[in-house]
Amino acid sequence: MRSALFTVALALAPGILGMQLLPCGALSEDMRLGGDAKQYVLACQLFVGAGRRLEIAAGTTVFALAS
């Protein structure tokens, strides 16, 4: 179980470090990673269902946190 301090740090760290936090759950629309933001944080499961597209541009880094 995560502590409250860890949860706060997790919420603040991506913005401080210039990373973008990815959404949790199923994508509701197509998503492209890259462009201005080159680093992303995956803090939970992200599902790309049928009919959805997740494009990751070359040079993009996705960091995943252990559960």
N, C-alpha and C positions, 0 to 999 in steps of 0.2 A: 504494500500500500504506500502511495506517495505521500510525503509530508506536505504540509501547507507551504512551507518555505520553498520546497522543490517545485511545486506547482507555480508559485509566483516567479521563481527564477526562470522556469521554462517559458512562461508567458512573456517575460521581458527580454530574454537573451536574444531571440532572433532579431528583434528590432535594433537592439544595441549593436549587434554584430553585423548588421546589414543583411540579414537573412530573412526570407519570407516563410511564415508558417503555413504549411499546406492544410487544407480542410480534412476533416474526418468523415468517414462513411462513404456513401456512393456518390460519384460525380453526378451532378444534375445537368451539367453541360460539358461540352468539350473543353479541354484545358491545354494550354501550351506553357511549358516552363522554359525560361531563357529570356532573352532580351535584356532589359535593364537589370533585373534580378538574376544573378547567376548562381546563388546558393539558396537552398530550401531546406527546411526541417520537416521531417515526417514524424509526428509524435504519436500517431495512432494508425489504424488500418485505413487505407484508401482503396476503394473498389472502383474498377473501371468496367462497368457492365456492358452488355450487348448494346450496340448502337452509339456508344460513347468512345471518345478518342482522347488519349493522353499523349502529347507530343513533348519530347525532351530534346531541346536543342543541343548541338555539340558544345562542349565546354561548360555545361551546366552540372552542378554537383548537388546531390540530394543526400542529406544526412538523416539517418533513421535512429531514433532513440529506442533502446531496449525496453521491453515491457516488463 
